[in-house]
Amino acid sequence: LTGTLPITLFRSTKLTNLVMAANGFTGSLPSEVENLTMLTSLDLSSNFLRAGGLPTEFWKLTNLEEVKMTLWGGNPRDEVNLSTEIGLLTNLQVLDMNEAGLVSTIPTELGLCTSLKTISFKINQLSGEVPTELINLRKLAILQLEDNDNLGEIPSSLCALPERFNLVPSPC
């Protein structure tokens, strides 16, 4: 499949899982994404959807448990920012955005997503400090931040997370 994401797809208000990975979709995620209020799993990996980043309406999908947006191959000048509204996604368990063109800082509000088990932000352009608020993520088992050249040190306080915690790179 190629082209832009069909708007009719976003009229499916009872849709719970949307996997559209490894296609040739271009453009941006439309604001109509907010209609998918029952959505628990979204995988748009390996597409060309960086133009415009994520609409504000995306962060209203509070039932999301899994988001996979890896290998977004859009225009390298496009930038994807993590909104402070990410804290609204309190049911989120997996956030996989490797090579997604992330250029922002990691919002402190990510620490409000207390259901998170996996965060993977490998190979992006994240900058700033890794928020100490991530210590609130008691279920977190995997935090992958490697290959973000402008990202600050990982707080040693994160070493207090559960013993099976996989932190890359590790300050522990």
N, C-alpha and C positions, 0 to 999 in steps of 0.2 A: 504494500500500500504506500502511496506517496501523496504529496500535496498537504494541504492544511487539514487539521483535525475537523471532521464533519460536525457542524453545529448541532445537527439532529441528535448526535450521540449524547449531548449534554441536556437533553430533554428526558432522559431515562431516569426519572427520580427515584426508582427503586433499585437501581444498579448498586451492587455492593463491591464487586471486583472489576477492575478495568486494567487489562494487560494489553498494551499496544506497543510492546518492545520490538526492537529490531525491524523497524519499518523506515520509510523515507519521509516521515512527516516533517514539515517545515512550518515556519511562522511561530506564533506564540500560543500559549495555553489561553483560550478565550475566557473572558470574565464569566461566561455562562457556566463555568465549572462549578460555581456556587450552587447550581441546581442539583448536584449530585450529593445531596445531604446524607444519604445512606451509605456512601462509599466508605469502605474500610481498607481497601487495598488498591494502590495505584502504581503501575509500572509503565513508565514512558521512556525507559532506557534505550540507548542506541538509536536516537532519532536526531533531528536537526531543529530542535524546538527552543533554542535560546533567545531568539529575537524577542525582546521585550521582557524577558525573565518571567517571573511568576506574578500573576495578577493579585491584587489585594484580596479578591474574592476567594482565592485558593486557601487562605488561612482560616476561612470560615468552615472548612470541612472537618468539624470537630470529632467525627466518628472515625477518622483515618487512624489505622493501626500500622500500616506499612506504606512507605513511600520510597520508590526506587526511580531515580532519575540520573542514572550513570551514563557516561559517554555521550553527553549532548554535544553533537558535532556542528553546531551552528557557526555563524560568523565569529571568529576569534575576538572581534571587537565588542560583541555582545557581552553583557555582564549580568550575572544572576546574583541578586542580593538576598540574604536571609533576613526576613522581616522580624521585627521585635514581636509581631503578632504570632510567631511560631509557638509562643507560650500557651496559646489557645488550644493547641493540639495535645491535650492531656492524655488521650488514649493511644498516642503514637508509641509503637514498640520498636520499629525499624525505620531508620532514616539513612538511606544509602544514596549519597550524592557524589560519588567519585567522578572526577573529570567532568564536572557539571558547569564549569565556568564560574564558580563562586569567587567573588572578589571582595566580599564584605568582611566584617568581623563576625565572630560567633556571638550572637546576642545572648546576654545574660538570661533572658527569658527562656532559653532552651532548658534551663534548670527547673522550669515549671512542668516540663513534660516527664513527669515522674514514672511513667510506664515504660520509658525507653530502655531497651536492652542492647541495641546496636546503633552506634553513630559512626558513619564512615564518610569522611570528607577528604579522602586521599586525592592528591594531584589536582589541586585547585590553587587559587591565589588568595587564600584567606590571610588576613593580617590582624594585628593587635594581639591582645592577651587572650589566653584560654580562660574563660570565666570560672572563677572558683565556685560559682553557683551549681556547677555540674556535680558537686558533691551530694546534692539533693537527689541524684538519680541512683537510688539504692539498688535498682534492678539492672543497672548498666553492666554488661559483660564485655562489650567490645567498644573501644573508642579508637578509631584509626584517623590520624591526622598527618601522616607523613607526606612529604613533598608539597608542603605549603611554605615556601621560602620566607615569607614575611610574618609568619605566625610566631608569637612569643613563646616563652617557656611554658610547659605544662605544669600547673601547680602541684607541688608535692602532696598537698592535701588530698588529691585524688587517689593517692596510694592507700588511703583508708577505705576505699571501696572494697567490696567483697573479694575474697582470696582468688577466685577464678577470673578476676578481671584481667582482660587483655588490652593493654594500653600501648599503642605504637605511635611515636617513639615513647619509651618509658623513662620517667624520672625516678622510678622506684628501685 
